[in-house]
């Protein structure tokens, strides 16, 4: 199969699976709260609905940045799919995409002119401190495996067993990162917390909102995909699907039973967990 | 499994779920019922799960077609409006699971 077809297939798979996983997350949370919950496909339908809604532009929007930022968000996550499932490229580039994602959150919030967007924009800068686990994960994986290439990490795990078992605290740090990016009622996701309505997304309507939601579905798929690949190893599609369902269900459980933290507590909790993870992991490697 | 087959199964699941959701809203006007099993949904769930998990039982038909049809059928029940189709899905999955164990482990 040629490269373009492979990319298109993987992006579509990431979008559909990511959307269904968000639906599953809502379902798990609803069942814990003794509600029947929405159907699994609700998030997907919600995303598709925006593509047939009218797109309006606020008077306060900073054009053309307001429009372009949604396309940049989409582009970086399509790039992540190319680096990840399609080519098994360098992990360093994937983490660079996470850093760009933070900048996009910041700019999407500020470009609309909405006060909720601006608060989300400020929180995006503030929560950059909580990206510490991300870089720690990267360094510890390099110390352990001697490579930052996804193909190399998979090969290392084939020879030495899953990294989840040898550096579990690093895996825990990555789980904290996944929780911080989860869409529904995450204790750490301060940029999309409900006290600021929908954060940086609040003033994006119609097709633009559809693109943002589509990107978020791909983001979720990629986060869980990276976790499974880096800490368990290369799996079959069915293995990935089962792993993604388990991780999403666990995150749904965590989101359902934890309070939504305020920005200070959220960042400090993440940094504390990162500190425990870094010290613990380095101790486990060298002692 | 090739990626294009994987995408076909996902699309089959999504289309089945949407159809199941629409039809179940037409069929049931109450928001939620408990302890009543819809026989038609049960038959669809059992056939769907059995086909999806045990496609090798029908060698005359290519496996991906059997799995696609199976996924479509069980998704129609799985995707019914909230509260409906849960018991049928569990029973269908259990029956298909027992057949899968009999086929692959015991026989």
Interface residues (C-beta under 8 A of the other chain):
Chain A: X1 X6 X9 X10 X12 X13 X16 X17 X20 X36 X37 X38 X39 X40 X41 X44 X45 X236 X237 X238
Chain B: X1 X3 X4 X6 X7 X10 X11 X13 X14 X17 X18 X21 X32 X78 X79 X80 X81 X82 X83
